[in-house]
Each structure stands twice: as C-alpha cells, then as structure tokens.
C-alpha cells in the first residue's frame, strides 16, 4: 500500500495546467496590458514569429569580419523541431535561413491575410516539419510568455429569460456556459464565486482580443492614456504590424452584445463589467486555436454553428429576439489561431477553394451574418498539386511559398543518420568517410550545372585535385557555410556578396530530384549493415565500391567522374590532416622572422640594421631574403616583385596607418598576419618532405604499436608518436584509425602525387 500511496501522491501533485494564468476582470486585464504591452498586444502572426525567435537562437556567422557577408547564418533549430518530439525534423542551413526570412517578414508590416504554403517533393519531411512547428506553437502559446487573452462574457440571466429553473435545466448540457464560475480570482461583482449565481458564461467563439471591445474611434486615445512606455507607444502608433489594433472590429456576437448592453447601461464601463479576459488556451486535438485537416478528413455538412438554448436566453435578455444572433462558423475555432491543411489534395483541395474569399477579404457569410477571420493559414503541397492553383489568378497574390526541398546540407544529412541509427555509427567510420557518404546523397539532389558557380569559377579544371568538374562539391561547402581553404586568393576575393546571393538563390531549384529522405535512410542502412565491422573501420574504398554498383545500374545516378573527384578531395583532406599533425615548428621563431622581414624590405642588400620590432641586428643580404621568402612566395612567383609589394604595403598602410595612427602592435597588422599565415601554410605543406624517401619512417608507422617499433631511432619514434597523438586530438581519429590513415597516405604516396599534380596545374 505504501508504494500505491506514493504513486497516487505523484499523480496528485502533477498539474498539467501549471503554467495557466488566471482569468481577469476587464480592469485587471488593462493593468496587465499596461504592465506588459509587447506581450499583450500581439496578433497570431506576431506570436508565431515570437515563438520561432524564442526557440531558435541568434544565428552564428563563422566569418564575422567578412565584408561580403550576406547573413547566411547557422541557426540551431533543435528546440523548435527536435527537442520533445517523437519524430524530429532536421532543418538544414538553407531551410533554416529560409524559415527565418519568412518569420521576419511576418514580424514587420501590416499582415493582410495570406496562405503560406510549404512546398516540397515527396519524402522531404513536410508533414514532420508542420507537426513539430504546430507542437512548438501550442507549447509556447500556453506559457506565460506566449499568452494572449480572449473575451468571455458574464451575463446575468433575468427571470423572464428562463430564470433559475432554466439555468438548472441547462447545467448538465452546457457546463462551460451556465453555472458556477471558475474559482480563479475574485468575482467581478465581489460575490461568492462558489455558488450558482444565475449567470450565462459565454466565451467569444472567435477568440476576440478584449481590447477590440474598445470602440475604434477612441482606441488610439484610450491606449495613449493607458500606456506609459513611450518607446512602445511610438511603435504601436507608427509601425504597420500594430495596425490591426486600430483597424479590427470584434466579432458579430461580441459587437451585438456590447451594443445591446450599452443601450441598457448607457455606460461603456458598465458594459465592460460583464467582460472577463481569460488566457486563450490552444489545444490541437480539440481544435481549439489550432485546426489541422488531413486530405481524408471529410468536410462538415453544414458550417453554421449555433446553440438553440443559448440563443433562447439571449433572445429573452434582449427582446425582441434576433438582436444578438448566436451564429458562427467552424473557422471561428481557429480564428486568431492557426488553420492548417496537411497536403492540398482530396477534401483539402475543396477546403483551399473555400478559403479563397476568406483570405482575399478576411470575411465570409455565416447564414445572414458576416464573420471576420484573422487566422494564420498554413498548408503543405507537393509540386504536382500546384497546377490546381493556376486557374485562381486572383488567389496568386495571397499565396506565399516556402520551399522544403530535400536536405542539401551534409551536416544535417548526417544528423538524420545519427538520430535514426544512433550516434555510435561515427565509431565505425574513418573520419571524413561518413561525411562523404552524405556528399554522395546530396550530389544526387543537385542539378548538374550551376550557372552561378560557373560565373564565379570560370575554369573548374584548376581545382580538379579537390573538386569535381561541375563544382558540386564546392557548392555543398558553400551551402554548409564553409569557404574551403584550397580556393585561390583571387577566387576568394571574387566571392562577393552578389555572387553568394546568386549561389544561395539556386538552392530554391536544387533538392527537387534525386534520393528522397526515405531513400537515403534505406541506402545508409544497406551500406552500414554491409560494411560495419568491429575489426575494420569503414573507409573510402568501401564507399566507392558501394556506390559504383548503383552507378552501373543507373548511369544518371551521379555525374560522370563524381566519385573519383570525391576520392581526390578526400585524399587532399587526409594529407593535410597528416601534415598538420606532424607540424611542430617553433612559431615564436617564425613570428620573429616575419617581423625582421617586414623591416628589412625597406633596405638594400648589403646593409646592417637593427630591427625596430625584435631588436635583432640584421645582416640584410640576398641569402637573408631567400631564406624567408622560400616560405612566403607562391609557386613560380617572382621574388623581387613579391618583395616590392610587401615594401609598398608596409610604407603606405602598415607603418603610417596601423602602427603610427591606430597604435597597433606589428603582429596585429594586416600585412604581418597575411605573411604569417603564408609561412605557416608553406611549412605545413613541406613538413613531409624529409620523410618521403626515408624508408625507416614509413616502416615505423606500419609497425607503430608493435614490439619492433622500439628498435627505431628515437627521433623517428618521437615524430611518429607526435603525429599519432595529434591525429587523435585534432581530427578525431581513434588510435587504430590514425595508424590506418598514415599508412594510407604513405602507401598511396599522396604527398608526392599532390605535389606533382599541383605543379602540372600551375604550369
């Protein structure tokens, strides 16, 4: 029994509505508006935008000082689409930026009714996206930060309208409309809230914002008097996004009640004594604030909703009858909320057609009554279903498309595999190989030819060591927000904001073909189950073998030569990793050499000077220059021309502007940093040269972790250990993986191959 009592106590203490706020009288509501105007004066589109901005943190710019930046940022959407979800949606960088632009467009301006259609091919995750978006919206809207209030009327029922006997008879049938009020705060009239007080509790079916009961003609002056926050008032009175506050009217039911009560009370404050403001509680399953329709959901036979008993009471209160028509439509359930269509086909096609007048005019007829609808309309659509909209030319300016193509960001593609198969899959791959699997999948989704890429890189052959002829591998890097280090300085300089915008704009046409999300998961499962073993890490030879089978079956599966280009890019990457791991030069000495060189270029060879930066006495000779320039000059560059360029930059910019005017240290200047990076890069490129023909070094790597390794020279053993440690620490290799990749680099003689091929390209 003790365990049962403990379990029941846990249940008792659990409160599903723990974030629920109390109902307020109208005056209490006005105090809440005055205290938090930004929270309490929001339309549904503003709440939707606030929700996205709350769950999606500010985007990260990996190149914050880039003057050509186009604000193509890395947004973390995990709180919005992944956390707390049974079926997560992974937004790639392209879609995340597209979504934020869509949301920002809602955050500003006066929003006329539109329908926002999320358009994408089969298997792109549209339904998963929308379900998670609505789940997050419902969660946010039911928190204090997301709360909006709606009108609830509290009307005294006179004897002539049926009296206490009618109320008692309706108590069971209309528990939310007649009877005891909720015990949440003091009653408006100060009476006992625990008794049956002969009141009709009538929530607004359209979820009207309580401030709409303030007459339009005085609403601006009323808010000016109510609010103390001058900064917010300036926004409220001037910005388009708040025009709804002064333009919209209450629903027909609320407007009629207000007018009829005003006739009786002859005092607006007396009318508002009958109004309470309660939090607008969203519940998708009940259709409260969020209505979602699937294509197979049949439409209601009659869209007019009423209640005869409520209408009888209203007729009795405001005789003759008909002055307050209690009529509303099914759209009222999601008014000031979200109305969503899951795939525009079958019955949803008819629903979209019905929305035409509502979206165009914001109003439709319910029997003889006009009903205003201000919902956020969302829909999903497949490309082949767009043709149904071509006949509705008047509808076109009310539709805004947001594309959801297949994933084009390799990082996001990998996150999907990790979510489905577990994060342990990384342990089965050599570094970079899992990413290359994703690159192949994404390559099937890209159009082979990119005008924007070819306009930027006019001769793709110069990058054949690192990229494919169609520049798809480079485009994938750009889509992930990465500028590869193997791009020439000239092409980096030509990578202007205009060109970046063109390339990102092409993503709207990419991702509509190739392997769908479901296809890629099936293919990864096949690949992983075939090659994952405890005694051998998955490498590029396995990946090439796997995908070449598909290429033989379907010649259009991948562009010709793509897998060869992918292997070359992989070889270049692992070669750089091995070089970086073996690099151990004295960087303090490199820094002194660069500072001495910047100073020495201002003097003729054959002179002796003391460097103003290092204090070292320099014998400035051709040998001095050649020693340092061997690490600085690009291949086949002219030394005298290079030296003259450094001297000009030093005398025109570095010394007079950065050092003397801006008071920067020499190692903070642009020239120093440029030369330092060149020197480091050159040293890393040549780090393997002493070992290429050293057979002992090659054998020591192969015998690493074996007893025979101890027989090698101490210098070789130290170098090999240093390299292995760095491969594990800097590049994520396991101990076995580090050994395998070093053997791979040496057996394939990658250092010499790339050196020779690079020389041929330069020539």
NUVEX-76856 format. One record per residue (C-alpha): x, y, z. Coordinates in pm, 1 decimal. Each point is the difference from the previous one (the first is absolute). Layout:
N
       px       py       pz
        X        Y        Z
...
REM end
This chain:
763
       px       py       pz
      0.0      0.0      0.0
    293.7    230.6     64.7
    109.9    -13.1   -361.2
   -357.6     63.2   -116.7
    -32.3    304.3    224.3
    330.2    135.7   -129.1
   -108.5    -49.1   -359.2
   -335.6    168.7     62.0
    172.5    292.2    172.0
    220.5     46.6   -307.2
   -313.3      9.0   -213.4
   -172.7    243.9    235.5
    289.1    244.3    -12.5
     16.3     -5.7   -377.9
   -183.5    296.1   -148.8
    -23.8     11.3   -376.7
   -106.9    365.4      0.8
    270.0    120.8    239.0
     87.4    285.7   -239.3
   -362.5    101.3    -41.1
    -69.1    359.2     97.7
   -312.7    114.9    179.7
   -304.3    160.6   -157.8
     -8.8    376.1     43.1
   -266.8    262.7     27.7
     17.1    258.4   -277.4
    168.0    254.8    226.2
    253.3   -261.8    113.4
     63.3    -82.1   -363.4
     71.8    365.9    -76.6
    251.8      4.7    284.8
    165.7   -304.5   -157.1
     12.5    175.8   -339.9
    154.7    309.4    155.3
    259.9   -209.6    181.0
     93.8   -218.3   -300.9
   -120.7    168.7   -318.3
    231.8   -187.5   -236.2
   -125.6   -335.6    124.3
   -367.5     92.0     12.5
    -36.0    189.4   -327.4
     88.7   -271.1   -247.8
   -178.6   -152.1   -294.4
     31.3   -371.5    -68.9
    270.5     66.9   -259.5
    201.9    191.8    257.4
    -38.4   -281.5    254.6
    107.3   -247.9   -267.7
    305.5    212.1    -82.2
     83.2     46.4    368.8
    -24.8   -375.6     49.8
    251.0    -70.8   -275.7
    239.7    267.9    124.6
    -33.3   -135.8    355.1
     80.8   -357.7   -101.2
    260.7     81.2   -265.7
    300.1    186.1    139.5
    182.9    271.1   -191.9
    184.5   -142.3   -296.7
    376.1    -52.8      5.4
    221.4    160.3   -263.6
    322.7   -197.1    -39.9
    159.1    296.8   -178.0
   -111.8    299.8    210.0
    249.3    243.2   -151.6
    -80.1    -85.6   -360.8
   -100.7    321.1   -184.0
   -180.1   -207.3   -267.0
   -221.0   -179.8    252.5
   -362.1    -59.2   -105.3
   -113.0   -103.3    351.6
    -25.8   -363.6   -103.7
      9.7   -117.2    359.4
     14.1   -328.1    184.6
   -325.6    -25.4    197.1
    -55.8   -267.3    263.5
   -360.6   -117.2    -47.5
     18.4   -295.1    237.6
   -228.0    157.4    264.6
   -260.2     69.4   -266.4
      1.0   -329.0   -189.0
    194.0   -264.0    195.1
    -22.2     32.6    379.6
   -308.7   -166.2    142.8
   -104.7   -140.8   -336.5
    -84.6   -363.1    -69.5
     94.4     53.7   -365.5
    261.8    276.7    -25.3
     39.4    219.9   -305.3
    350.8    107.3    -92.8
     18.6    336.9   -172.4
    308.7     45.4   -215.2
    174.5    335.0    -12.8
   -174.1    103.5   -320.5
   -350.4    -69.9    129.1
     77.0    153.7    340.7
     99.1    326.8   -169.5
   -307.7    -22.7   -221.5
   -223.5    -51.2    303.6
    153.7    291.1    190.2
    -51.6    229.6   -300.9
   -362.9   -114.5    -15.3
    -46.9     69.6    371.7
    172.1    338.1    -17.9
   -235.6    102.6   -279.3
   -286.7    -69.4    241.5
    166.9    194.2    279.0
    -23.0    327.9   -187.6
   -268.9    162.3   -204.7
   -377.3    -16.6      1.5
    -85.5   -361.8    -73.6
   -286.5    -46.9   -240.6
   -143.5   -347.7    -10.1
    216.7   -241.6   -194.6
     43.9   -371.3    -20.2
    354.9   -120.7     52.1
     62.5   -315.9   -198.7
    299.1   -215.4     88.8
     86.0   -161.1   -328.1
    227.8   -298.7    -50.7
     38.2   -338.4   -169.1
   -116.9   -329.8    145.6
    220.0   -115.5    285.6
    140.0    343.1     86.5
   -150.2     -4.0    350.9
   -276.6    258.8    -49.0
   -252.2   -172.9    226.5
    260.8    -57.2    270.8
     97.7    366.8    -24.7
   -355.2    130.3     36.6
    -90.1   -236.1    284.2
    304.4    110.5    197.0
    -61.3    366.9    -80.3
   -357.9    -24.0    128.6
    110.8   -197.8    306.3
    249.6    273.4     89.5
   -256.8    272.8    -65.8
   -256.7   -166.9    226.2
    261.2    -45.2    270.4
    116.9    362.4    -22.6
   -349.0    151.6    -24.2
   -100.2   -171.8    325.1
    289.5    146.1    199.0
     -3.3    342.7    169.3
    242.0    130.4   -265.6
   -232.9   -105.0   -281.2
   -333.7     82.5    161.4
   -267.5    203.7   -173.0
   -337.0     76.0    152.8
   -347.9    -51.2   -140.2
   -343.0    138.7     87.6
   -238.4   -184.0    233.9
   -342.5    154.2     65.5
   -155.9    -34.3    346.5
   -365.3     86.2    -45.4
   -269.2      4.9    273.7
   -300.7   -204.0   -110.7
   -331.8    166.7     99.8
   -308.1   -196.2    108.1
   -177.7     74.2   -325.2
    277.7   -168.1   -191.0
    -68.2   -327.5    176.1
    119.1     71.9    351.0
    155.3   -240.4    240.1
   -201.7   -297.0   -129.3
    135.6     38.0   -351.0
    352.0     42.2    131.0
    -28.1   -315.3    207.6
   -138.3   -190.9   -296.1
    288.5    102.6   -220.3
    273.8    -54.3    255.3
     72.9   -354.2   -112.9
    -27.1     76.7   -371.0
    202.9    319.2     -0.4
    251.4    -34.8    285.0
    239.3    254.6   -150.9
   -270.9    253.2    -80.0
   -233.7     -2.8    298.3
     58.7    -49.8    370.6
    288.6     46.0    239.1
    282.7    224.9   -101.8
    356.4   -127.0     21.0
    159.7     62.8    337.9
    286.8    204.8   -137.9
     17.5    341.9    160.2
   -261.4    235.3    139.5
   -336.9     34.9   -166.1
    -68.6    312.6   -195.7
   -284.3     93.4    231.0
    176.4   -110.1    318.2
   -253.2   -280.7     55.9
     58.8   -357.8    108.7
    154.7   -188.7   -289.8
    -95.7   -336.8    133.6
   -378.0     29.3    -51.5
   -231.1    -34.3   -297.1
    -66.2    365.5    -74.5
   -235.2    -13.6   -299.9
    264.5    122.1   -245.1
     57.1    -92.4   -360.2
    376.1    -50.1    -54.8
     46.2     48.5   -374.0
    352.0    -19.0   -149.1
     43.2    179.4   -329.9
     -9.8   -275.6   -267.7
    248.3    202.0   -209.7
    249.0     50.1    284.5
    -14.1    378.8    -30.6
    274.6    204.6    161.9
   -164.3    189.4    288.8
    134.5    337.2   -114.5
   -213.9    -23.8   -312.9
   -298.8     79.0    222.0
    134.6    353.1     36.8
   -173.6    199.7   -278.0
    227.6     54.5   -300.9
    -57.9    373.9      2.5
    162.4     44.4    342.5
    238.4   -298.0      5.3
    309.4    203.5    -86.3
    -68.6    263.2    267.4
    -93.2   -270.8    249.8
    334.2   -179.6    -44.9
    190.0    326.2      7.5
   -153.1     68.7    341.4
     47.4   -357.5    123.0
    364.6    -60.7    -90.5
    302.8    165.0    160.4
    269.5   -157.8   -217.6
     71.3    275.8   -253.5
    234.8   -217.2   -206.1
   -264.3   -264.8    -42.6
   -270.9    257.1    -69.9
    211.3    136.1   -285.6
     11.4   -349.2   -149.6
   -368.6    -61.3     66.6
   -115.3    317.3   -171.8
    246.8     -2.9   -289.7
     90.9   -356.0    -96.0
   -210.2   -196.5   -245.5
      7.6   -319.2    204.8
   -224.5    165.1    262.4
   -259.7    140.8   -238.4
   -230.7   -291.1     83.4
    -46.4    152.2    347.5
   -170.9    304.8   -151.8
   -157.8   -161.4   -306.9
   -165.2   -321.4    117.0
   -346.4    -29.4    145.1
   -143.1   -258.4    240.4
   -201.8   -290.3   -134.8
   -370.7     48.5    -70.2
   -101.8   -171.2    325.0
    226.3    215.6    218.7
    -87.9    316.9   -189.2
   -373.6    -69.4     34.2
     30.6    -77.0    370.5
    197.3    319.6     58.5
   -255.3    214.3   -183.2
   -301.9   -155.1    171.6
    154.9     19.2    346.9
     99.8    361.1    -66.1
   -364.0     84.1    -73.0
    -95.4   -136.0    339.2
    289.4    131.9    206.4
     66.0    320.8   -194.9
    356.4    -28.8    127.1
    290.7   -175.3   -177.2
    160.6    -81.4    334.7
   -320.8   -169.1    109.6
     11.7   -215.3   -314.3
    362.9    -96.7     58.9
    -89.7   -111.8    353.0
   -158.7   -297.7   -176.8
    328.0    -88.7   -176.8
    278.7   -219.4    124.4
    327.9    -69.3   -172.7
    132.4   -353.4     12.8
    311.6   -156.3   -149.7
    -61.6   -137.9   -347.8
     77.7   -369.5     57.1
    118.5   -182.2   -312.2
    -73.9   -368.2    -46.3
     53.9   -158.3   -339.9
   -179.9   -322.2     84.9
   -313.6    193.3     92.8
     38.3    240.9   -290.5
     29.6    291.4    243.2
    215.2    267.2   -162.8
    164.7   -256.0   -229.4
   -203.2   -183.8   -262.0
    182.7   -254.4   -216.2
   -164.7   -183.3   -287.4
    131.2   -303.9   -185.0
   -104.3    -67.5   -360.4
   -221.4   -290.9    111.0
   -191.5    203.5    260.8
   -353.7     51.1   -129.6
   -143.4    349.1      3.2
   -284.8     88.7    233.6
   -339.7    -10.9   -168.8
    -96.3    337.9    147.3
    252.1    259.1    102.4
   -244.8    212.7    202.8
     28.8    -53.4    375.9
   -252.5    115.7    258.6
   -163.8   -110.4    323.8
   -376.4     26.2     30.5
     -2.3     18.5    380.1
    260.5    277.6      8.7
   -190.0    181.3   -272.4
   -323.0    -28.5    205.0
    171.5    158.8    299.7
    144.5    282.9   -211.9
   -339.6     58.0   -163.2
   -157.5     22.2    345.3
    264.0    241.1    125.0
    -16.1    227.9   -305.9
   -360.2    -20.1   -119.2
   -119.7      7.8   -263.3
    212.5   -297.3   -106.6
    264.5      7.1   -270.3
    189.4    303.5    122.4
    291.8   -222.6    107.6
     21.4   -282.3   -253.5
    202.0   -284.3    149.7
    144.1   -123.1   -330.1
    354.1    -85.3    -92.2
    186.9   -236.5   -231.1
    255.4   -276.0     44.8
    268.4    252.3    -93.1
    -66.0    180.4    329.7
    171.2   -284.6    187.8
    332.7    101.2   -156.7
    -63.2    373.6    -29.0
    301.6    182.4    142.5
    167.3   -339.4    -16.8
    132.6   -235.5   -269.2
   -198.4   -173.9   -274.6
    213.6   -265.5   -169.5
    -46.1   -233.8   -296.3
    215.5   -313.9    -13.2
     53.1    -45.2   -376.8
   -228.9    181.9   -240.7
   -187.7   -286.6   -162.0
   -332.1   -183.5     30.1
   -222.0    178.6    257.7
    275.3    252.2     75.7
    -22.9    123.3   -358.3
   -360.1     98.9     70.0
    101.8    160.5    328.2
    262.1    208.7   -178.0
   -260.7    115.6   -251.3
   -229.6     97.5    287.5
    279.5    209.7    147.0
     18.4    216.0   -312.2
   -244.1    270.0    112.4
    109.2    -18.9    361.9
    364.2     52.9    -89.5
    -81.9    268.4   -256.5
   -249.1    197.9    208.1
     48.4   -125.9    355.6
   -375.8    -47.5     26.2
   -268.0   -252.5    -95.9
   -370.8    -56.3     51.2
   -138.0   -219.4    274.7
   -365.6    -24.0    -96.0
    -99.5    370.7     -2.3
    288.5    114.0    223.7
    346.6    116.5   -105.9
    287.7   -167.4    183.2
    354.4    137.5      0.0
    285.1   -249.6     -2.9
    356.5     94.8     87.9
    182.6   -330.5     17.9
    345.9   -109.4   -101.4
    -64.3   -229.3   -296.4
    261.2   -268.7    -67.3
      0.9   -281.5   -254.5
    224.8   -271.0   -139.0
     16.9    -70.3   -371.2
    178.1   -233.4   -238.4
    131.1    149.6   -327.4
   -248.0   -191.5   -218.8
   -294.8    151.1    191.1
     94.1    358.2    -86.2
   -184.2    -16.1   -330.0
   -333.5     20.8    183.3
     88.3    359.9     97.0
     70.6    120.1   -354.8
   -370.5     66.7    -62.0
    -22.9    226.4    304.2
    185.9    306.0   -124.3
   -161.1    218.0    267.3
    132.6   -240.7    261.8
    361.9     23.9   -112.4
     87.7    320.3    184.8
   -135.5   -151.7    321.3
    228.4   -304.8    -13.9
    356.1     -2.1    128.1
    211.7   -308.5    -59.6
    274.0   -120.1    234.0
    196.4   -283.4   -157.8
     92.9   -317.4    189.4
    215.7   -195.0   -246.5
    215.1   -298.5     89.5
    289.1     59.4    241.7
    291.7    177.1   -172.4
    221.6     51.5    305.1
    222.5   -302.4     65.5
     20.0     74.9    374.5
   -378.1    -24.0     31.4
    -12.3   -316.9   -209.9
    241.7   -162.4    244.4
   -205.2    114.2    299.8
   -294.9   -190.3   -145.4
    206.8   -320.7    -18.3
    116.0     51.4    358.3
   -357.1     53.5    119.4
   -132.6   -312.8   -171.4
    292.0   -240.5     40.7
    165.4    141.7    313.7
    300.0    224.0     53.3
    225.2   -303.4     34.4
     10.3    -32.5   -380.2
    286.1    254.9     -1.6
    220.7   -258.3    172.3
    -25.3   -229.6   -303.5
    140.8    253.7   -249.9
    337.0    150.4    -65.4
    -35.6    379.2     34.8
   -140.0    172.5   -311.8
   -143.8   -322.3   -146.7
   -346.2     41.5    156.9
     -6.5    357.7   -130.5
     91.5   -129.4   -344.3
   -293.8   -240.9     10.3
   -222.1    302.3     61.0
    172.7    187.1   -285.6
    -94.8   -275.1   -242.8
   -362.5     10.7    115.6
    -13.8    379.8    -34.2
    168.6    -17.2   -343.2
   -299.6   -195.6   -134.4
   -221.8    293.6    103.9
    200.4    278.9   -161.6
    -48.7    107.0   -359.8
    316.1    -91.8   -195.4
     52.9    348.2   -138.6
     16.2    312.9    212.4
     11.3    329.8   -188.7
     82.7    191.0    318.0
    297.1   -226.0     81.5
    136.6     11.1   -354.8
    -33.5    378.9     -9.6
    215.6     10.7    313.9
    250.3   -280.8    -78.3
     31.2     22.8   -374.5
    271.5   -267.2    -29.8
    -97.2   -292.5    221.3
    294.2   -211.6   -122.9
    243.8    192.6    219.8
   -164.2   -160.5    304.1
     -8.4   -356.1   -130.4
    216.8   -113.6    293.5
   -269.4    100.4    249.4
   -327.2     29.1   -186.7
   -214.8   -144.1   -279.5
    -34.9    152.6   -344.0
   -354.8    122.7     73.3
    111.9    163.8    328.7
   -268.3   -187.3    193.5
    241.1    -78.4    283.1
     85.2    369.2     29.7
   -367.7     91.8     -8.5
    -69.1   -239.0    288.5
    268.0    175.9    204.3
   -160.1    337.6    -73.0
   -342.6   -137.6     97.4
    143.7   -105.1    338.5
    145.6    350.5     48.3
    362.7   -107.4    -52.1
    254.6    166.8   -229.9
    259.1   -272.2    -82.6
    365.9     84.3     67.8
    108.6   -135.1   -339.5
   -167.1    286.7   -187.1
    246.9    244.4   -150.2
     26.0    349.0    144.9
   -134.7    141.6   -322.3
   -312.6   -215.6      9.3
    -56.5     82.4    366.8
     17.5    369.4    -89.7
   -245.1    -61.1   -286.6
   -240.1   -172.6    239.6
   -200.4    320.1     40.0
   -333.0     40.7    175.1
   -173.3     19.2   -338.3
    145.5   -335.2   -105.5
    -82.7   -155.8    336.1
   -360.8    109.2    -29.0
    -21.9   -156.3   -347.1
    139.2   -330.3    122.6
   -230.2    -14.7    302.7
   -293.1     97.7   -222.3
     67.8   -309.1   -211.6
    -86.7   -213.1    301.5
   -363.9     76.0    -80.6
     39.9   -216.4   -313.5
    227.3   -264.9    153.3
   -136.7   -283.9    212.1
   -304.3    -84.6   -212.7
    150.8   -312.2   -152.9
    227.6   -285.4    104.5
    -21.8   -212.9    312.3
   -277.9     91.6    241.2
     42.6     -2.8    374.2
   -154.6   -346.7     19.3
    224.4   -125.0   -282.6
    315.3    129.3    168.4
    -89.6   -166.7    332.0
    -63.8   -329.1   -178.7
    329.0     31.0   -188.3
    200.2     85.9    311.6
   -149.9   -300.3    179.9
    109.9   -224.1   -286.7
    350.4    150.2     -6.2
     51.5     -6.9    376.4
   -126.9   -354.5     48.3
    227.5   -116.5   -282.3
    329.6    158.0    106.4
    -11.5     76.8    374.3
    233.5   -239.8    185.5
    174.6      7.3    334.4
    343.5    -77.4   -141.8
      0.2    240.7   -297.6
   -110.1    362.0    -35.5
   -207.8     97.5   -303.4
    226.7    169.9   -254.1
    -24.5    165.5   -340.7
     61.0   -321.6   -193.6
   -316.9   -147.3    151.3
   -196.6    314.0    -76.1
    120.5      5.7   -361.5
    -82.2   -367.4    -49.5
   -349.2     45.3    141.8
   -103.4    297.6   -212.5
    160.9   -122.7   -322.6
   -249.0   -284.9      4.5
   -281.7    256.2    -17.1
    179.5    195.7   -271.7
     24.2   -313.6   -214.3
   -373.7    -60.4     37.4
    -91.5    363.5    -73.6
    244.8    215.9   -198.0
   -184.6    316.1    111.1
     31.1    -86.0    371.2
    306.9    226.9     33.3
    182.5    232.7   -239.2
    283.0   -171.2   -186.1
    323.7      3.7    200.3
   -159.1    122.9    323.1
    122.1   -292.7    212.9
    355.9     44.7   -131.4
    -12.3    369.1     88.5
   -135.6    -83.3    344.6
    291.6   -237.6     58.3
    251.9    265.9   -107.1
   -157.6    252.4    237.2
     14.9   -257.7    277.4
    365.2    -73.8    -75.4
     82.9    369.4     13.3
   -183.8     36.9    330.8
    170.7   -292.7    172.9
    338.3    111.5   -134.9
    -52.9    343.2    156.9
   -102.0   -165.5    327.6
    317.3   -211.5      8.4
    213.2    304.3    -83.6
   -170.2    208.3    267.0
     53.7   -279.2    251.7
    372.1    -29.1    -77.5
     56.8    376.4      2.1
    198.3    110.7    307.0
    198.4    309.0    -99.5
     95.6    272.6    246.4
   -268.5    258.1    -67.2
    178.6    265.6    210.9
    293.9    -20.2   -240.0
   -236.6     23.9   -297.4
   -152.0    314.9    151.0
    345.7    157.4     44.9
     95.6    -91.1   -360.3
   -315.0    170.0   -137.4
     58.4    318.7    203.0
    367.2     10.7   -105.1
   -102.0    -47.0   -364.2
   -262.4    279.9     10.8
    268.1    232.5    136.8
    280.4   -115.8   -233.9
   -188.2     48.8   -330.2
     47.2    375.0     48.3
    379.5    -32.9    -38.0
    231.5   -104.7   -280.2
    194.9   -327.7     27.3
    345.2     47.1    150.6
   -107.2    219.7    291.4
    -10.4    -73.0    371.2
   -294.8    130.9    205.7
   -164.1    -61.3    336.7
   -363.9   -105.0    -33.7
   -233.0    241.8    178.5
   -241.1   -286.3     81.0
    225.3   -281.7    126.7
    314.0    195.5     92.8
    210.7   -252.1   -193.8
    303.7    114.0   -202.0
    -65.8    -96.4   -361.3
    251.2    -60.1   -274.7
   -226.9     72.3   -294.2
    117.7   -212.4   -293.9
   -158.3   -192.7   -287.1
     56.4   -313.9    201.7
   -197.3    154.3    289.5
   -290.2     82.4   -233.0
      6.3   -336.9   -178.4
    -10.2   -195.6    327.6
   -326.1    166.3    106.7
   -151.1     43.7   -346.6
     30.6   -374.2    -63.2
   -291.2    -33.4    241.8
   -197.4    300.9   -121.7
      0.9     -2.6   -379.3
   -279.3   -171.5   -192.3
    122.1   -260.9   -254.4
    192.7    156.0   -290.5
    -41.8    353.6    136.9
    268.0    261.8    -67.2
    190.8     80.3    321.6
     82.6    362.6    -82.9
   -360.5     77.8    -93.6
   -127.2   -162.6    319.6
    254.9    187.7    211.8
    -91.4    332.4   -160.8
   -370.3    -63.3     73.9
     73.8    -68.5    366.6
    211.5    315.7     23.2
   -273.7    213.6   -157.3
   -267.8   -133.5    236.8
    228.3     56.8    297.8
     78.4    363.8    -88.8
   -350.1    103.1   -111.0
   -227.0   -186.8    243.6
    171.6   -202.8    272.5
    238.2    261.5    144.8
   -183.6    333.6    -51.2
   -357.3   -120.1     58.5
     -9.9   -313.8    212.9
    310.1     50.4    216.8
     34.8    380.9     29.6
   -362.2    113.2    -40.0
   -193.4   -296.3    149.7
    270.3    -92.2    252.4
     -9.3   -371.0    -88.2
    280.4   -240.4     81.4
    182.9   -130.1   -304.3
   -144.9   -349.4     50.4
   -352.5    150.1    -12.4
     44.6    152.7   -346.6
   -154.4   -146.9   -311.3
    333.6    -41.8   -179.6
    154.3   -194.9    287.1
   -299.3   -233.2     32.7
     -3.6    -61.8   -375.8
    372.2    -86.5     -9.8
    -22.2   -208.8    316.2
   -285.9   -211.3   -141.4
    196.3    -47.3   -325.8
    305.8   -115.5    189.7
   -193.3   -247.0    217.0
   -181.9   -138.8   -305.1
    325.8    -46.0   -191.9
    172.1   -176.8    289.8
   -293.8   -237.2     41.7
     -2.7    -75.4   -371.9
    366.5   -101.7     11.5
     -4.9   -174.3    337.8
      0.1   -347.5   -155.6
    282.4     70.8   -245.1
    281.6   -125.5    228.7
   -186.6   -327.5     51.3
   -108.9    -81.9   -356.4
    313.9   -194.9    -81.4
     65.9   -114.8    355.5
    -88.0   -368.5     -7.9
     51.3    -30.1    376.3
   -270.0    260.9     64.4
   -245.5   -186.9   -225.8
     68.2   -333.3    170.9
    -19.7    157.2    348.1
   -356.4    117.9    -72.1
   -102.8   -347.8   -112.4
    157.3   -157.9    308.8
   -140.8    259.8    241.3
   -145.7   -173.2    308.6
    211.2   -310.5    -72.3
    303.8   -120.4    195.0
    227.8     65.5   -300.2
    -86.0    375.5     17.2
    241.8     31.6    292.5
    297.1    -82.2   -228.2
    -31.0    324.8   -198.5
    198.8    316.8     54.1
   -131.9    217.5    286.5
    -63.7    298.1   -234.1
   -214.2   -215.0   -228.1
   -189.1   -149.2    294.6
    -67.1    347.7    145.3
   -121.4    131.7   -337.8
   -233.8   -294.9    -54.3
   -144.8     21.6    353.2
    -43.6    378.1    -36.5
   -186.3    -47.1   -328.2
   -223.6   -277.3    136.1
    -95.0    204.3    308.2
    -89.3    304.0   -209.3
   -211.1   -203.9   -242.8
   -204.0   -122.4    295.8
    -16.5    334.9    180.8
    -55.5    235.8   -293.6
   -183.7   -213.3   -256.0
   -194.3   -256.0    199.0
    180.7   -314.7   -108.2
     14.1   -302.2    225.2
    345.1   -144.5     69.7
    -60.1   -272.1   -260.4
   -152.4    250.3   -243.7
    300.8    232.1     30.5
    230.7   -284.5    -89.2
   -218.1   -108.7   -293.1
    -18.7    350.3   -148.2
    377.2     53.7     25.2
     61.1   -331.8   -176.7
   -258.3    103.7   -261.4
    178.9    332.8    -62.2
    340.6   -166.6    -27.7
   -104.1   -305.9   -204.6
   -174.9    224.4   -252.9
    292.7    246.1      7.3
   -252.2    283.7     24.7
    252.5    271.1     88.3
    199.5    -53.7   -319.5
   -310.3    -59.4   -214.1
   -160.6    328.4    105.4
    329.8    188.5    -29.5
     52.6   -122.0   -356.0
   -360.5     52.6   -108.1
     -6.4    349.1    151.6
    317.3     86.7   -189.5
   -157.4   -117.3   -324.4
   -311.6    208.1     62.8
    206.8    313.0     69.5
    203.6    -55.2   -315.3
REM end
